[in-house]
Amino acid sequence: MNALVVPDRRPCRAESELWRLPPDGMAARLLRSRVSGQLCDWCLSELGPDLTLIASELAGNAVRYGRPPFWANLHMLTDTGRPESVRLIVADFGPGFDVADVVDSWRLSGTTDSGRGRGLLLVDALSDSWGTAVRAPLCLTWADLATLR
């Protein structure tokens, strides 16, 4: 465990797990299982239903639209021994996408039945925040959940 300093200068601790995902339809299933197990280990199983659904969507999108290898990182940030948030990151070697374009497609269609990004609509609804970052050649898609909901 490494000590981190967040912008407000409170000392925090981080715990993290990194997994390689298979380049096929098993990626989502494997990631759901790993996330569920790790949340139990961290005594955060109440986040399981939301985070495993998010994991399915992010892993499925990576396999569908990205290029292997695929990786997932589950990261917990604690403050004075109390978990504050969990971040799930799924990485692939695809071109990435613009979150604003996906969100605009929901607004422009006037419905959540837009033909684009419906899985990400679930991620948007279930997470406290989410987004993407392209760090060539990687595309990272992440979602945060606060532990105190």
Secondary structure, 3 states (H helix, E strand, C coil): CEEEECCCCCEEEEEEEEEEECCCCHHHHHHHHHHHHHHHHCCCHHHHHHHHHHHHHHHHHHHHHCCCCEEEEEEEEEECCEEEEEEEEEEECCCCCCHHHHHHHHHHHCCCCCCCCHHHHHHHHHCCEEEEEEECCEEEEEEEEECCC
